[in-house]
Amino acid sequence: MPQETKSHPFNADELEVVPGAEREKLEGWIPPLADEDEIRQALEKAFDYRGDVTITLKDGFTVEGYIFDRRSDGKALADCTVRLFPKNRDEKISIRYSDIARLVFTGRDTAAGKSFETWVKKYREKKAAGETNIRLEPEKLD
């Protein structure tokens, strides 16, 4: 593929567009945590989620925050942990999988609708409206 330069910029209409991966809509989802596999699968999805989750522990303590890490290679749930930044505290906390009673995907998924296909669609809409020197800026994160 030729290299883009100022004198020869890429034309978005001529670029090959490959469909992106379909993203699961998780916002608001409360996964069942009936067995070990469901707990592990739900926490993997929570790790990939780009919004806050609310975790309720078996002792009743609830924490809302962003999951930034997980250690899921332990054989038992007590050996696996999820780490998150609590929403209203400036610290990192670690929670054992075995202590989790409930998980809710409560925050807005900040990555939803921000695919390359969405960008190209906006570009084409502006071009069809007759705009020139089109620049599409990334959306601000909340």
Secondary structure as GFF3:
##gff-version 3
##sequence-region A 1 142
A	DSSP	alpha_helix	36	48	.	.	.	ID=ss1
A	DSSP	beta_strand	53	57	.	.	.	ID=ss2
A	DSSP	beta_strand	62	71	.	.	.	ID=ss3
A	DSSP	three_ten_helix	77	79	.	.	.	ID=ss4
A	DSSP	beta_strand	81	86	.	.	.	ID=ss5
A	DSSP	beta_strand	93	96	.	.	.	ID=ss6
A	DSSP	three_ten_helix	97	99	.	.	.	ID=ss7
A	DSSP	beta_strand	100	104	.	.	.	ID=ss8
A	DSSP	alpha_helix	116	128	.	.	.	ID=ss9
###
